[in-house]
């Protein structure tokens, strides 16, 4: 790949990432609008002709590894494993 081709590809990637950010912002705005309507109607479900929207509270239990590491450092070290990955960065 030539330097020119690399520059073109990176610019294309930057443009697509910018479009992605704009689309994500639009998605969030539409979701927020629907959620505001649900709050106004004091409901957790809306029914359309071709869709059903639910917005409910979900309780999740997660393991607090930071607290476990503080209180049981030896066990944390015993059951921890290192992983290797590669990071792709454009500057």
PDB file of N, CA, C and O in Angstrom:
ATOM      1  N   UNK A   1       0.856  -1.168   0.000  1.00  0.00           N
ATOM      2  CA  UNK A   1       0.000   0.000   0.000  1.00  0.00           C
ATOM      3  C   UNK A   1       0.901   1.230   0.000  1.00  0.00           C
ATOM      4  O   UNK A   1       1.793   1.356   0.839  1.00  0.00           O
ATOM      5  N   UNK A   2       0.666   2.119  -0.933  1.00  0.00           N
ATOM      6  CA  UNK A   2       1.472   3.340  -1.014  1.00  0.00           C
ATOM      7  C   UNK A   2       1.049   4.335   0.071  1.00  0.00           C
ATOM      8  O   UNK A   2       0.002   4.176   0.698  1.00  0.00           O
ATOM      9  N   UNK A   3       1.868   5.349   0.279  1.00  0.00           N
ATOM     10  CA  UNK A   3       1.561   6.384   1.271  1.00  0.00           C
ATOM     11  C   UNK A   3       0.257   7.086   0.896  1.00  0.00           C
ATOM     12  O   UNK A   3      -0.570   7.372   1.761  1.00  0.00           O
ATOM     13  N   UNK A   4       0.082   7.356  -0.369  1.00  0.00           N
ATOM     14  CA  UNK A   4      -1.150   8.006  -0.835  1.00  0.00           C
ATOM     15  C   UNK A   4      -2.371   7.120  -0.561  1.00  0.00           C
ATOM     16  O   UNK A   4      -3.396   7.602  -0.078  1.00  0.00           O
ATOM     17  N   UNK A   5      -2.257   5.832  -0.869  1.00  0.00           N
ATOM     18  CA  UNK A   5      -3.366   4.910  -0.604  1.00  0.00           C
ATOM     19  C   UNK A   5      -3.679   4.832   0.888  1.00  0.00           C
ATOM     20  O   UNK A   5      -4.844   4.790   1.282  1.00  0.00           O
ATOM     21  N   UNK A   6      -2.640   4.812   1.709  1.00  0.00           N
ATOM     22  CA  UNK A   6      -2.831   4.794   3.152  1.00  0.00           C
ATOM     23  C   UNK A   6      -3.571   6.046   3.615  1.00  0.00           C
ATOM     24  O   UNK A   6      -4.523   5.956   4.390  1.00  0.00           O
ATOM     25  N   UNK A   7      -3.136   7.212   3.140  1.00  0.00           N
ATOM     26  CA  UNK A   7      -3.805   8.461   3.510  1.00  0.00           C
ATOM     27  C   UNK A   7      -5.267   8.466   3.088  1.00  0.00           C
ATOM     28  O   UNK A   7      -6.123   8.941   3.834  1.00  0.00           O
ATOM     29  N   UNK A   8      -5.561   7.949   1.913  1.00  0.00           N
ATOM     30  CA  UNK A   8      -6.941   7.887   1.429  1.00  0.00           C
ATOM     31  C   UNK A   8      -7.765   6.951   2.309  1.00  0.00           C
ATOM     32  O   UNK A   8      -8.881   7.294   2.698  1.00  0.00           O
ATOM     33  N   UNK A   9      -7.236   5.790   2.622  1.00  0.00           N
ATOM     34  CA  UNK A   9      -7.946   4.820   3.460  1.00  0.00           C
ATOM     35  C   UNK A   9      -8.196   5.378   4.859  1.00  0.00           C
ATOM     36  O   UNK A   9      -9.287   5.222   5.407  1.00  0.00           O
ATOM     37  N   UNK A  10      -7.191   6.025   5.431  1.00  0.00           N
ATOM     38  CA  UNK A  10      -7.349   6.589   6.770  1.00  0.00           C
ATOM     39  C   UNK A  10      -8.387   7.697   6.756  1.00  0.00           C
ATOM     40  O   UNK A  10      -9.190   7.792   7.684  1.00  0.00           O
ATOM     41  N   UNK A  11      -8.392   8.537   5.729  1.00  0.00           N
ATOM     42  CA  UNK A  11      -9.404   9.590   5.642  1.00  0.00           C
ATOM     43  C   UNK A  11     -10.800   8.990   5.492  1.00  0.00           C
ATOM     44  O   UNK A  11     -11.758   9.474   6.094  1.00  0.00           O
ATOM     45  N   UNK A  12     -10.909   7.937   4.687  1.00  0.00           N
ATOM     46  CA  UNK A  12     -12.193   7.252   4.534  1.00  0.00           C
ATOM     47  C   UNK A  12     -12.658   6.679   5.880  1.00  0.00           C
ATOM     48  O   UNK A  12     -13.835   6.772   6.231  1.00  0.00           O
ATOM     49  N   UNK A  13     -11.731   6.095   6.615  1.00  0.00           N
ATOM     50  CA  UNK A  13     -12.046   5.546   7.930  1.00  0.00           C
ATOM     51  C   UNK A  13     -12.483   6.645   8.892  1.00  0.00           C
ATOM     52  O   UNK A  13     -13.450   6.468   9.633  1.00  0.00           O
ATOM     53  N   UNK A  14     -11.785   7.774   8.888  1.00  0.00           N
ATOM     54  CA  UNK A  14     -12.174   8.904   9.744  1.00  0.00           C
ATOM     55  C   UNK A  14     -13.569   9.410   9.388  1.00  0.00           C
ATOM     56  O   UNK A  14     -14.379   9.686  10.273  1.00  0.00           O
ATOM     57  N   UNK A  15     -13.846   9.531   8.093  1.00  0.00           N
ATOM     58  CA  UNK A  15     -15.169   9.981   7.654  1.00  0.00           C
ATOM     59  C   UNK A  15     -16.259   9.021   8.128  1.00  0.00           C
ATOM     60  O   UNK A  15     -17.306   9.452   8.612  1.00  0.00           O
ATOM     61  N   UNK A  16     -16.011   7.728   7.987  1.00  0.00           N
ATOM     62  CA  UNK A  16     -16.992   6.730   8.422  1.00  0.00           C
ATOM     63  C   UNK A  16     -17.188   6.762   9.933  1.00  0.00           C
ATOM     64  O   UNK A  16     -18.311   6.613  10.414  1.00  0.00           O
ATOM     65  N   UNK A  17     -16.112   6.953  10.682  1.00  0.00           N
ATOM     66  CA  UNK A  17     -16.230   7.045  12.137  1.00  0.00           C
ATOM     67  C   UNK A  17     -17.037   8.286  12.537  1.00  0.00           C
ATOM     68  O   UNK A  17     -17.823   8.241  13.483  1.00  0.00           O
ATOM     69  N   UNK A  18     -16.839   9.387  11.814  1.00  0.00           N
ATOM     70  CA  UNK A  18     -17.631  10.590  12.085  1.00  0.00           C
ATOM     71  C   UNK A  18     -19.111  10.347  11.785  1.00  0.00           C
ATOM     72  O   UNK A  18     -19.982  10.770  12.546  1.00  0.00           O
ATOM     73  N   UNK A  19     -19.389   9.666  10.679  1.00  0.00           N
ATOM     74  CA  UNK A  19     -20.774   9.331  10.340  1.00  0.00           C
ATOM     75  C   UNK A  19     -21.368   8.419  11.405  1.00  0.00           C
ATOM     76  O   UNK A  19     -22.529   8.579  11.782  1.00  0.00           O
ATOM     77  N   UNK A  20     -20.581   7.465  11.892  1.00  0.00           N
ATOM     78  CA  UNK A  20     -21.032   6.555  12.938  1.00  0.00           C
ATOM     79  C   UNK A  20     -21.425   7.342  14.193  1.00  0.00           C
ATOM     80  O   UNK A  20     -22.455   7.069  14.810  1.00  0.00           O
ATOM     81  N   UNK A  21     -20.594   8.318  14.561  1.00  0.00           N
ATOM     82  CA  UNK A  21     -20.879   9.126  15.747  1.00  0.00           C
ATOM     83  C   UNK A  21     -22.172   9.918  15.556  1.00  0.00           C
ATOM     84  O   UNK A  21     -22.971  10.033  16.485  1.00  0.00           O
ATOM     85  N   UNK A  22     -22.381  10.460  14.361  1.00  0.00           N
ATOM     86  CA  UNK A  22     -23.605  11.212  14.081  1.00  0.00           C
ATOM     87  C   UNK A  22     -24.831  10.301  14.138  1.00  0.00           C
ATOM     88  O   UNK A  22     -25.869  10.688  14.676  1.00  0.00           O
ATOM     89  N   UNK A  23     -24.714   9.114  13.595  1.00  0.00           N
ATOM     90  CA  UNK A  23     -25.831   8.159  13.607  1.00  0.00           C
ATOM     91  C   UNK A  23     -26.134   7.718  15.038  1.00  0.00           C
ATOM     92  O   UNK A  23     -27.299   7.618  15.422  1.00  0.00           O
ATOM     93  N   UNK A  24     -25.095   7.457  15.824  1.00  0.00           N
ATOM     94  CA  UNK A  24     -25.312   7.074  17.217  1.00  0.00           C
ATOM     95  C   UNK A  24     -26.014   8.188  17.977  1.00  0.00           C
ATOM     96  O   UNK A  24     -26.874   7.916  18.814  1.00  0.00           O
ATOM     97  N   UNK A  25     -25.660   9.438  17.697  1.00  0.00           N
ATOM     98  CA  UNK A  25     -26.310  10.574  18.349  1.00  0.00           C
ATOM     99  C   UNK A  25     -27.782  10.646  17.952  1.00  0.00           C
ATOM    100  O   UNK A  25     -28.636  10.920  18.795  1.00  0.00           O
ATOM    101  N   UNK A  26     -28.086  10.404  16.679  1.00  0.00           N
ATOM    102  CA  UNK A  26     -29.481  10.392  16.214  1.00  0.00           C
ATOM    103  C   UNK A  26     -30.267   9.260  16.877  1.00  0.00           C
ATOM    104  O   UNK A  26     -31.414   9.454  17.281  1.00  0.00           O
ATOM    105  N   UNK A  27     -29.661   8.096  16.990  1.00  0.00           N
ATOM    106  CA  UNK A  27     -30.311   6.952  17.645  1.00  0.00           C
ATOM    107  C   UNK A  27     -30.628   7.302  19.094  1.00  0.00           C
ATOM    108  O   UNK A  27     -31.738   7.058  19.566  1.00  0.00           O
ATOM    109  N   UNK A  28     -29.667   7.866  19.790  1.00  0.00           N
ATOM    110  CA  UNK A  28     -29.874   8.248  21.187  1.00  0.00           C
ATOM    111  C   UNK A  28     -30.987   9.281  21.317  1.00  0.00           C
ATOM    112  O   UNK A  28     -31.797   9.206  22.242  1.00  0.00           O
ATOM    113  N   UNK A  29     -31.033  10.241  20.402  1.00  0.00           N
ATOM    114  CA  UNK A  29     -32.072  11.276  20.453  1.00  0.00           C
ATOM    115  C   UNK A  29     -33.460  10.668  20.272  1.00  0.00           C
ATOM    116  O   UNK A  29     -34.397  11.045  20.976  1.00  0.00           O
ATOM    117  N   UNK A  30     -33.597   9.741  19.346  1.00  0.00           N
ATOM    118  CA  UNK A  30     -34.895   9.094  19.112  1.00  0.00           C
ATOM    119  C   UNK A  30     -35.280   8.231  20.316  1.00  0.00           C
ATOM    120  O   UNK A  30     -36.431   8.250  20.752  1.00  0.00           O
ATOM    121  N   UNK A  31     -34.320   7.475  20.852  1.00  0.00           N
ATOM    122  CA  UNK A  31     -34.588   6.661  22.046  1.00  0.00           C
ATOM    123  C   UNK A  31     -35.039   7.548  23.204  1.00  0.00           C
ATOM    124  O   UNK A  31     -35.991   7.214  23.909  1.00  0.00           O
ATOM    125  N   UNK A  32     -34.359   8.674  23.401  1.00  0.00           N
ATOM    126  CA  UNK A  32     -34.713   9.590  24.489  1.00  0.00           C
ATOM    127  C   UNK A  32     -36.112  10.164  24.301  1.00  0.00           C
ATOM    128  O   UNK A  32     -36.846  10.341  25.273  1.00  0.00           O
ATOM    129  N   UNK A  33     -36.480  10.452  23.068  1.00  0.00           N
ATOM    130  CA  UNK A  33     -37.824  10.969  22.779  1.00  0.00           C
ATOM    131  C   UNK A  33     -38.893   9.935  23.142  1.00  0.00           C
ATOM    132  O   UNK A  33     -39.916  10.272  23.738  1.00  0.00           O
ATOM    133  N   UNK A  34     -38.650   8.690  22.780  1.00  0.00           N
ATOM    134  CA  UNK A  34     -39.598   7.616  23.114  1.00  0.00           C
ATOM    135  C   UNK A  34     -39.659   7.434  24.631  1.00  0.00           C
ATOM    136  O   UNK A  34     -40.743   7.261  25.187  1.00  0.00           O
ATOM    137  N   UNK A  35     -38.515   7.471  25.300  1.00  0.00           N
ATOM    138  CA  UNK A  35     -38.487   7.317  26.758  1.00  0.00           C
ATOM    139  C   UNK A  35     -39.235   8.460  27.449  1.00  0.00           C
ATOM    140  O   UNK A  35     -39.948   8.230  28.426  1.00  0.00           O
ATOM    141  N   UNK A  36     -39.076   9.706  26.943  1.00  0.00           N
ATOM    142  CA  UNK A  36     -39.809  10.831  27.518  1.00  0.00           C
ATOM    143  C   UNK A  36     -41.310  10.616  27.403  1.00  0.00           C
ATOM    144  O   UNK A  36     -42.058  10.916  28.333  1.00  0.00           O
ATOM    145  N   UNK A  37     -41.748  10.098  26.265  1.00  0.00           N
ATOM    146  CA  UNK A  37     -43.171   9.810  26.065  1.00  0.00           C
ATOM    147  C   UNK A  37     -43.645   8.754  27.055  1.00  0.00           C
ATOM    148  O   UNK A  37     -44.737   8.861  27.612  1.00  0.00           O
ATOM    149  N   UNK A  38     -42.822   7.741  27.269  1.00  0.00           N
ATOM    150  CA  UNK A  38     -43.180   6.688  28.214  1.00  0.00           C
ATOM    151  C   UNK A  38     -43.266   7.242  29.637  1.00  0.00           C
ATOM    152  O   UNK A  38     -44.149   6.861  30.405  1.00  0.00           O
ATOM    153  N   UNK A  39     -42.347   8.142  29.982  1.00  0.00           N
ATOM    154  CA  UNK A  39     -42.397   8.768  31.304  1.00  0.00           C
ATOM    155  C   UNK A  39     -43.650   9.636  31.441  1.00  0.00           C
ATOM    156  O   UNK A  39     -44.306   9.635  32.483  1.00  0.00           O
ATOM    157  N   UNK A  40     -43.970  10.369  30.386  1.00  0.00           N
ATOM    158  CA  UNK A  40     -45.160  11.218  30.397  1.00  0.00           C
ATOM    159  C   UNK A  40     -46.418  10.387  30.603  1.00  0.00           C
ATOM    160  O   UNK A  40     -47.314  10.773  31.353  1.00  0.00           O
ATOM    161  N   UNK A  41     -46.475   9.251  29.935  1.00  0.00           N
ATOM    162  CA  UNK A  41     -47.637   8.361  30.042  1.00  0.00           C
ATOM    163  C   UNK A  41     -47.559   7.442  31.258  1.00  0.00           C
ATOM    164  O   UNK A  41     -48.494   6.689  31.533  1.00  0.00           O
ATOM    165  N   UNK A  42     -46.450   7.503  31.981  1.00  0.00           N
ATOM    166  CA  UNK A  42     -46.233   6.656  33.159  1.00  0.00           C
ATOM    167  C   UNK A  42     -46.449   5.175  32.825  1.00  0.00           C
ATOM    168  O   UNK A  42     -47.207   4.465  33.486  1.00  0.00           O
ATOM    169  N   UNK A  43     -45.747   4.742  31.767  1.00  0.00           N
ATOM    170  CA  UNK A  43     -45.862   3.349  31.327  1.00  0.00           C
ATOM    171  C   UNK A  43     -44.484   2.796  30.989  1.00  0.00           C
ATOM    172  O   UNK A  43     -43.566   3.547  30.663  1.00  0.00           O
ATOM    173  N   UNK A  44     -44.352   1.500  31.070  1.00  0.00           N
ATOM    174  CA  UNK A  44     -43.105   0.868  30.662  1.00  0.00           C
ATOM    175  C   UNK A  44     -43.242   0.116  29.347  1.00  0.00           C
ATOM    176  O   UNK A  44     -42.308  -0.552  28.903  1.00  0.00           O
ATOM    177  N   UNK A  45     -44.427   0.231  28.720  1.00  0.00           N
ATOM    178  CA  UNK A  45     -44.674  -0.444  27.446  1.00  0.00           C
ATOM    179  C   UNK A  45     -45.490   0.451  26.528  1.00  0.00           C
ATOM    180  O   UNK A  45     -46.480   1.048  26.948  1.00  0.00           O
ATOM    181  N   UNK A  46     -45.067   0.539  25.274  1.00  0.00           N
ATOM    182  CA  UNK A  46     -45.840   1.211  24.227  1.00  0.00           C
ATOM    183  C   UNK A  46     -46.049   0.226  23.099  1.00  0.00           C
ATOM    184  O   UNK A  46     -45.132  -0.507  22.726  1.00  0.00           O
ATOM    185  N   UNK A  47     -47.245   0.206  22.558  1.00  0.00           N
ATOM    186  CA  UNK A  47     -47.576  -0.725  21.476  1.00  0.00           C
ATOM    187  C   UNK A  47     -47.870   0.069  20.209  1.00  0.00           C
ATOM    188  O   UNK A  47     -48.711   0.968  20.219  1.00  0.00           O
ATOM    189  N   UNK A  48     -47.187  -0.258  19.132  1.00  0.00           N
ATOM    190  CA  UNK A  48     -47.470   0.308  17.816  1.00  0.00           C
ATOM    191  C   UNK A  48     -48.145  -0.746  16.960  1.00  0.00           C
ATOM    192  O   UNK A  48     -48.462  -1.836  17.437  1.00  0.00           O
ATOM    193  N   UNK A  49     -48.365  -0.413  15.675  1.00  0.00           N
ATOM    194  CA  UNK A  49     -48.951  -1.411  14.772  1.00  0.00           C
ATOM    195  C   UNK A  49     -47.960  -2.520  14.452  1.00  0.00           C
ATOM    196  O   UNK A  49     -48.339  -3.684  14.327  1.00  0.00           O
ATOM    197  N   UNK A  50     -46.681  -2.152  14.320  1.00  0.00           N
ATOM    198  CA  UNK A  50     -45.673  -3.137  13.913  1.00  0.00           C
ATOM    199  C   UNK A  50     -44.568  -3.319  14.945  1.00  0.00           C
ATOM    200  O   UNK A  50     -43.567  -3.984  14.678  1.00  0.00           O
ATOM    201  N   UNK A  51     -44.749  -2.723  16.135  1.00  0.00           N
ATOM    202  CA  UNK A  51     -43.689  -2.813  17.128  1.00  0.00           C
ATOM    203  C   UNK A  51     -44.254  -2.739  18.530  1.00  0.00           C
ATOM    204  O   UNK A  51     -45.394  -2.328  18.749  1.00  0.00           O
ATOM    205  N   UNK A  52     -43.425  -3.147  19.469  1.00  0.00           N
ATOM    206  CA  UNK A  52     -43.733  -3.019  20.886  1.00  0.00           C
ATOM    207  C   UNK A  52     -42.453  -2.548  21.559  1.00  0.00           C
ATOM    208  O   UNK A  52     -41.397  -3.156  21.386  1.00  0.00           O
ATOM    209  N   UNK A  53     -42.545  -1.465  22.324  1.00  0.00           N
ATOM    210  CA  UNK A  53     -41.391  -0.906  23.001  1.00  0.00           C
ATOM    211  C   UNK A  53     -41.568  -1.096  24.497  1.00  0.00           C
ATOM    212  O   UNK A  53     -42.608  -0.741  25.052  1.00  0.00           O
ATOM    213  N   UNK A  54     -40.559  -1.655  25.152  1.00  0.00           N
ATOM    214  CA  UNK A  54     -40.589  -1.773  26.606  1.00  0.00           C
ATOM    215  C   UNK A  54     -39.352  -1.099  27.167  1.00  0.00           C
ATOM    216  O   UNK A  54     -38.275  -1.141  26.572  1.00  0.00           O
ATOM    217  N   UNK A  55     -39.528  -0.475  28.328  1.00  0.00           N
ATOM    218  CA  UNK A  55     -38.427   0.181  29.027  1.00  0.00           C
ATOM    219  C   UNK A  55     -38.631  -0.099  30.500  1.00  0.00           C
ATOM    220  O   UNK A  55     -39.358   0.612  31.194  1.00  0.00           O
ATOM    221  N   UNK A  56     -37.973  -1.151  30.962  1.00  0.00           N
ATOM    222  CA  UNK A  56     -38.184  -1.640  32.317  1.00  0.00           C
ATOM    223  C   UNK A  56     -36.880  -1.642  33.097  1.00  0.00           C
ATOM    224  O   UNK A  56     -35.793  -1.720  32.525  1.00  0.00           O
ATOM    225  N   UNK A  57     -37.009  -1.556  34.396  1.00  0.00           N
ATOM    226  CA  UNK A  57     -35.866  -1.642  35.290  1.00  0.00           C
ATOM    227  C   UNK A  57     -35.416  -3.096  35.372  1.00  0.00           C
ATOM    228  O   UNK A  57     -36.228  -4.006  35.535  1.00  0.00           O
ATOM    229  N   UNK A  58     -34.112  -3.293  35.257  1.00  0.00           N
ATOM    230  CA  UNK A  58     -33.523  -4.625  35.337  1.00  0.00           C
ATOM    231  C   UNK A  58     -32.477  -4.600  36.444  1.00  0.00           C
ATOM    232  O   UNK A  58     -31.623  -3.714  36.473  1.00  0.00           O
ATOM    233  N   UNK A  59     -32.539  -5.551  37.339  1.00  0.00           N
ATOM    234  CA  UNK A  59     -31.556  -5.650  38.414  1.00  0.00           C
ATOM    235  C   UNK A  59     -30.532  -6.709  38.025  1.00  0.00           C
ATOM    236  O   UNK A  59     -30.878  -7.842  37.691  1.00  0.00           O
ATOM    237  N   UNK A  60     -29.274  -6.314  38.075  1.00  0.00           N
ATOM    238  CA  UNK A  60     -28.181  -7.196  37.692  1.00  0.00           C
ATOM    239  C   UNK A  60     -27.192  -7.312  38.844  1.00  0.00           C
ATOM    240  O   UNK A  60     -26.873  -6.317  39.495  1.00  0.00           O
ATOM    241  N   UNK A  61     -26.712  -8.512  39.094  1.00  0.00           N
ATOM    242  CA  UNK A  61     -25.688  -8.720  40.106  1.00  0.00           C
ATOM    243  C   UNK A  61     -24.375  -8.987  39.389  1.00  0.00           C
ATOM    244  O   UNK A  61     -24.281  -9.876  38.543  1.00  0.00           O
ATOM    245  N   UNK A  62     -23.362  -8.201  39.743  1.00  0.00           N
ATOM    246  CA  UNK A  62     -22.053  -8.357  39.126  1.00  0.00           C
ATOM    247  C   UNK A  62     -20.994  -8.575  40.189  1.00  0.00           C
ATOM    248  O   UNK A  62     -21.120  -8.110  41.322  1.00  0.00           O
ATOM    249  N   UNK A  63     -19.981  -9.269  39.814  1.00  0.00           N
ATOM    250  CA  UNK A  63     -18.879  -9.550  40.726  1.00  0.00           C
ATOM    251  C   UNK A  63     -17.985  -8.313  40.832  1.00  0.00           C
ATOM    252  O   UNK A  63     -17.545  -7.774  39.817  1.00  0.00           O
ATOM    253  N   UNK A  64     -17.720  -7.864  42.060  1.00  0.00           N
ATOM    254  CA  UNK A  64     -16.882  -6.695  42.315  1.00  0.00           C
ATOM    255  C   UNK A  64     -15.437  -7.161  42.465  1.00  0.00           C
ATOM    256  O   UNK A  64     -14.974  -7.439  43.571  1.00  0.00           O
ATOM    257  N   UNK A  65     -14.737  -7.243  41.343  1.00  0.00           N
ATOM    258  CA  UNK A  65     -13.371  -7.772  41.374  1.00  0.00           C
ATOM    259  C   UNK A  65     -12.411  -6.835  42.102  1.00  0.00           C
ATOM    260  O   UNK A  65     -11.439  -7.303  42.695  1.00  0.00           O
ATOM    261  N   UNK A  66     -12.659  -5.527  42.074  1.00  0.00           N
ATOM    262  CA  UNK A  66     -11.776  -4.594  42.779  1.00  0.00           C
ATOM    263  C   UNK A  66     -11.856  -4.816  44.285  1.00  0.00           C
ATOM    264  O   UNK A  66     -10.829  -4.837  44.964  1.00  0.00           O
ATOM    265  N   UNK A  67     -13.065  -4.980  44.812  1.00  0.00           N
ATOM    266  CA  UNK A  67     -13.226  -5.228  46.244  1.00  0.00           C
ATOM    267  C   UNK A  67     -12.639  -6.593  46.610  1.00  0.00           C
ATOM    268  O   UNK A  67     -11.993  -6.739  47.647  1.00  0.00           O
ATOM    269  N   UNK A  68     -12.866  -7.588  45.753  1.00  0.00           N
ATOM    270  CA  UNK A  68     -12.318  -8.922  46.012  1.00  0.00           C
ATOM    271  C   UNK A  68     -10.801  -8.881  46.039  1.00  0.00           C
ATOM    272  O   UNK A  68     -10.172  -9.518  46.884  1.00  0.00           O
ATOM    273  N   UNK A  69     -10.212  -8.129  45.114  1.00  0.00           N
ATOM    274  CA  UNK A  69      -8.758  -8.009  45.065  1.00  0.00           C
ATOM    275  C   UNK A  69      -8.220  -7.390  46.353  1.00  0.00           C
ATOM    276  O   UNK A  69      -7.172  -7.801  46.852  1.00  0.00           O
ATOM    277  N   UNK A  70      -8.940  -6.397  46.894  1.00  0.00           N
ATOM    278  CA  UNK A  70      -8.500  -5.750  48.146  1.00  0.00           C
ATOM    279  C   UNK A  70      -8.587  -6.692  49.343  1.00  0.00           C
ATOM    280  O   UNK A  70      -7.713  -6.683  50.209  1.00  0.00           O
ATOM    281  N   UNK A  71      -9.630  -7.495  49.391  1.00  0.00           N
ATOM    282  CA  UNK A  71      -9.838  -8.350  50.569  1.00  0.00           C
ATOM    283  C   UNK A  71      -9.209  -9.727  50.437  1.00  0.00           C
ATOM    284  O   UNK A  71      -8.918 -10.369  51.446  1.00  0.00           O
ATOM    285  N   UNK A  72      -8.995 -10.191  49.215  1.00  0.00           N
ATOM    286  CA  UNK A  72      -8.429 -11.532  48.985  1.00  0.00           C
ATOM    287  C   UNK A  72      -7.382 -11.470  47.877  1.00  0.00           C
ATOM    288  O   UNK A  72      -7.520 -12.119  46.840  1.00  0.00           O
ATOM    289  N   UNK A  73      -6.347 -10.692  48.108  1.00  0.00           N
ATOM    290  CA  UNK A  73      -5.324 -10.482  47.078  1.00  0.00           C
ATOM    291  C   UNK A  73      -4.684 -11.784  46.616  1.00  0.00           C
ATOM    292  O   UNK A  73      -4.393 -11.945  45.430  1.00  0.00           O
ATOM    293  N   UNK A  74      -4.461 -12.716  47.544  1.00  0.00           N
ATOM    294  CA  UNK A  74      -3.823 -13.986  47.183  1.00  0.00           C
ATOM    295  C   UNK A  74      -4.695 -14.808  46.243  1.00  0.00           C
ATOM    296  O   UNK A  74      -4.204 -15.353  45.254  1.00  0.00           O
ATOM    297  N   UNK A  75      -5.984 -14.897  46.548  1.00  0.00           N
ATOM    298  CA  UNK A  75      -6.891 -15.638  45.662  1.00  0.00           C
ATOM    299  C   UNK A  75      -7.057 -14.926  44.320  1.00  0.00           C
ATOM    300  O   UNK A  75      -7.120 -15.563  43.268  1.00  0.00           O
ATOM    301  N   UNK A  76      -7.125 -13.603  44.375  1.00  0.00           N
ATOM    302  CA  UNK A  76      -7.248 -12.843  43.130  1.00  0.00           C
ATOM    303  C   UNK A  76      -6.059 -13.129  42.218  1.00  0.00           C
ATOM    304  O   UNK A  76      -6.228 -13.369  41.023  1.00  0.00           O
ATOM    305  N   UNK A  77      -4.860 -13.101  42.787  1.00  0.00           N
ATOM    306  CA  UNK A  77      -3.652 -13.374  42.007  1.00  0.00           C
ATOM    307  C   UNK A  77      -3.642 -14.806  41.488  1.00  0.00           C
ATOM    308  O   UNK A  77      -3.209 -15.065  40.366  1.00  0.00           O
ATOM    309  N   UNK A  78      -4.126 -15.737  42.317  1.00  0.00           N
ATOM    310  CA  UNK A  78      -4.123 -17.152  41.934  1.00  0.00           C
ATOM    311  C   UNK A  78      -5.034 -17.411  40.736  1.00  0.00           C
ATOM    312  O   UNK A  78      -4.713 -18.242  39.887  1.00  0.00           O
ATOM    313  N   UNK A  79      -6.162 -16.713  40.656  1.00  0.00           N
ATOM    314  CA  UNK A  79      -7.127 -16.973  39.600  1.00  0.00           C
ATOM    315  C   UNK A  79      -7.148 -15.911  38.495  1.00  0.00           C
ATOM    316  O   UNK A  79      -8.038 -15.915  37.645  1.00  0.00           O
ATOM    317  N   UNK A  80      -6.184 -15.020  38.510  1.00  0.00           N
ATOM    318  CA  UNK A  80      -6.075 -14.023  37.452  1.00  0.00           C
ATOM    319  C   UNK A  80      -5.161 -14.548  36.357  1.00  0.00           C
ATOM    320  O   UNK A  80      -4.224 -15.303  36.616  1.00  0.00           O
ATOM    321  N   UNK A  81      -5.447 -14.139  35.147  1.00  0.00           N
ATOM    322  CA  UNK A  81      -4.570 -14.520  34.047  1.00  0.00           C
ATOM    323  C   UNK A  81      -4.376 -13.314  33.136  1.00  0.00           C
ATOM    324  O   UNK A  81      -5.285 -12.507  32.939  1.00  0.00           O
ATOM    325  N   UNK A  82      -3.194 -13.215  32.598  1.00  0.00           N
ATOM    326  CA  UNK A  82      -2.854 -12.123  31.690  1.00  0.00           C
ATOM    327  C   UNK A  82      -3.314 -12.483  30.281  1.00  0.00           C
ATOM    328  O   UNK A  82      -3.242 -13.638  29.862  1.00  0.00           O
ATOM    329  N   UNK A  83      -3.778 -11.491  29.577  1.00  0.00           N
ATOM    330  CA  UNK A  83      -4.165 -11.683  28.185  1.00  0.00           C
ATOM    331  C   UNK A  83      -3.372 -10.712  27.316  1.00  0.00           C
ATOM    332  O   UNK A  83      -2.919  -9.665  27.780  1.00  0.00           O
ATOM    333  N   UNK A  84      -3.219 -11.072  26.082  1.00  0.00           N
ATOM    334  CA  UNK A  84      -2.498 -10.235  25.131  1.00  0.00           C
ATOM    335  C   UNK A  84      -3.461  -9.815  24.039  1.00  0.00           C
ATOM    336  O   UNK A  84      -4.251 -10.615  23.540  1.00  0.00           O
ATOM    337  N   UNK A  85      -3.379  -8.548  23.681  1.00  0.00           N
ATOM    338  CA  UNK A  85      -4.201  -8.049  22.582  1.00  0.00           C
ATOM    339  C   UNK A  85      -3.401  -7.001  21.820  1.00  0.00           C
ATOM    340  O   UNK A  85      -2.335  -6.570  22.260  1.00  0.00           O
ATOM    341  N   UNK A  86      -3.930  -6.601  20.677  1.00  0.00           N
ATOM    342  CA  UNK A  86      -3.298  -5.574  19.873  1.00  0.00           C
ATOM    343  C   UNK A  86      -4.258  -4.403  19.765  1.00  0.00           C
ATOM    344  O   UNK A  86      -5.462  -4.594  19.598  1.00  0.00           O
ATOM    345  N   UNK A  87      -3.732  -3.200  19.859  1.00  0.00           N
ATOM    346  CA  UNK A  87      -4.543  -2.006  19.802  1.00  0.00           C
ATOM    347  C   UNK A  87      -4.281  -1.297  18.475  1.00  0.00           C
ATOM    348  O   UNK A  87      -3.130  -1.076  18.099  1.00  0.00           O
ATOM    349  N   UNK A  88      -5.367  -0.940  17.764  1.00  0.00           N
ATOM    350  CA  UNK A  88      -5.283  -0.254  16.485  1.00  0.00           C
ATOM    351  C   UNK A  88      -5.574   1.218  16.725  1.00  0.00           C
ATOM    352  O   UNK A  88      -6.687   1.575  17.110  1.00  0.00           O
ATOM    353  N   UNK A  89      -4.570   2.089  16.497  1.00  0.00           N
ATOM    354  CA  UNK A  89      -4.692   3.514  16.771  1.00  0.00           C
ATOM    355  C   UNK A  89      -4.295   4.299  15.535  1.00  0.00           C
ATOM    356  O   UNK A  89      -3.301   3.992  14.878  1.00  0.00           O
ATOM    357  N   UNK A  90      -5.082   5.311  15.231  1.00  0.00           N
ATOM    358  CA  UNK A  90      -4.751   6.230  14.147  1.00  0.00           C
ATOM    359  C   UNK A  90      -4.578   7.605  14.765  1.00  0.00           C
ATOM    360  O   UNK A  90      -5.477   8.099  15.446  1.00  0.00           O
ATOM    361  N   UNK A  91      -3.432   8.225  14.535  1.00  0.00           N
ATOM    362  CA  UNK A  91      -3.210   9.565  15.078  1.00  0.00           C
ATOM    363  C   UNK A  91      -2.832  10.523  13.972  1.00  0.00           C
ATOM    364  O   UNK A  91      -2.603  11.704  14.230  1.00  0.00           O
TER     365      UNK A  91
END
